């Protein structure tokens, strides 16, 4: 029976999020049928608090304006 619910729920706060995304929870909210990679992605999205920073010291080439351009 547990092969149908392969992912262990390590945070009880994830239960409402899983139910909102139509995943099932079983045995008092201990197991879910949500695949582990999706569970981790939802968990990271749930725990993200907006303080992420760019790790690279290089300029962002995706910006429309180039900060390092020189005018001749």
C-alpha positions as CSV (number, residue, x, y, z in Angstrom):
1,X,0.0,0.0,0.0
2,X,2.8,2.4,0.7
3,X,4.2,2.0,-2.8
4,X,1.2,4.2,-3.9
5,X,2.4,7.0,-1.5
6,X,6.1,7.0,-2.0
7,X,7.0,10.5,-0.6
8,X,7.3,11.1,3.1
9,X,6.0,14.5,4.3
10,X,8.6,16.0,6.6
11,X,6.8,19.3,7.2
12,X,3.2,19.3,8.4
13,X,2.8,22.8,6.8
14,X,3.1,21.1,3.4
15,X,-0.2,19.2,3.8
16,X,-2.5,22.1,2.8
17,X,-0.2,23.0,-0.1
18,X,-0.3,19.4,-1.4
19,X,-4.0,19.3,-1.0
20,X,-4.4,22.6,-2.9
21,X,-2.4,21.1,-5.8
22,X,-4.7,18.0,-5.8
23,X,-2.2,15.5,-4.3
24,X,-3.4,13.0,-1.8
25,X,-2.1,12.6,1.8
26,X,-2.5,9.5,3.8
27,X,-1.9,8.0,7.3
28,X,-2.3,11.2,9.3
29,X,-0.4,13.3,6.8
30,X,2.7,11.2,6.7
31,X,2.8,10.0,3.1
32,X,1.8,11.6,-0.2
33,X,1.4,10.3,-3.8
34,X,3.2,13.5,-5.0
35,X,6.6,12.5,-6.7
36,X,9.6,13.6,-4.6
37,X,11.0,16.2,-7.2
38,X,7.6,17.9,-7.3
39,X,7.3,17.8,-3.5
40,X,10.8,19.4,-3.1
41,X,9.9,22.1,-5.7
42,X,6.6,22.9,-3.8
43,X,8.5,22.9,-0.6
44,X,11.1,25.4,-1.8
45,X,8.4,27.6,-3.2
46,X,6.6,27.5,0.1
47,X,9.7,28.2,2.2
48,X,11.1,30.9,-0.1
49,X,11.1,34.3,1.7
50,X,12.3,36.6,-1.1
51,X,15.9,37.0,0.1
52,X,17.6,35.2,-2.8
53,X,20.7,37.0,-4.3
54,X,22.6,36.5,-7.4
55,X,25.8,34.5,-6.6
56,X,27.8,35.6,-9.7
57,X,29.8,38.8,-9.7
58,X,29.5,39.1,-13.4
59,X,27.1,41.6,-15.0
60,X,23.7,40.3,-16.0
61,X,23.7,40.1,-19.8
62,X,19.9,39.8,-19.9
63,X,19.4,43.4,-18.9
64,X,18.1,45.6,-21.7
65,X,20.5,48.4,-20.8
66,X,24.2,47.7,-20.6
67,X,25.6,49.4,-17.6
68,X,29.3,48.8,-18.6
69,X,29.0,50.3,-22.1
70,X,31.3,53.2,-22.9
71,X,30.3,56.1,-25.1
72,X,33.0,57.2,-27.7
